[in-house]
């Protein structure tokens, strides 16, 4: 049975990803920093709650140790936890604003991936999926036909551009693990005030596809629900 750990899974895209992967037969470890919400979501979905705050080294290490004690292996790591940060006019944007977003969306991925690598390397088919976004793509944000071109969110977009590049660097170096980035698309979640035209089910298609595709597929890809996409 595939053992899958998902960060930020108590609501939104992470919660729906957990629900769908439980339905696929995965043993889902639902990571969240809010213990009450995490336990409730895990009980609802038939998952196991593991507390994790991706901005805290000790919390991430404790989460990996928890999984070490209980499951002893992770087949799929989904780095889903994310925050939006300030949006609109960047005149008052501060370094602290940007650092807070990067600490979750980028550095949190580094912390979690590093801590879980020993567990992933015990799997016969280890997979890491980073939930990125075309909001970090120069091509998408400069295309007037796309919604990404209408949004001003400097910290978030920068963090996702960095995350996609981080994914390609991991994939190039860690050749024993399949590491890819997924673009959920403009999905109605708390992150955007539920303004996206896609449902959370549609928004999790790319992640679920990567988590269930099986051995033999490529690493270093950036995919959305329609398939592999170019990134620039």
Secondary structure, DSSP 4 states (H G I P E B T S, - for coil): --EEEESS-SSHHHHHHHHHHHHTT-EEEEEES-HHHHHHHHHHHT-EEEE--TT-HHHHHHHHHHHHHHTS--SEEEE--------S-GGG--HHHHHHHHHHHTHHHHHHHHHHHHHHTTSSS-EEEEEE-GGG-HHHHT-TTSGGGG---HHHHHHHHHHHHHHHHHHHH-TTSEEEEEE--SB-SGGGTT--SB-HHHHTHHHHHHHHS-TT--SS-EEETTEE----
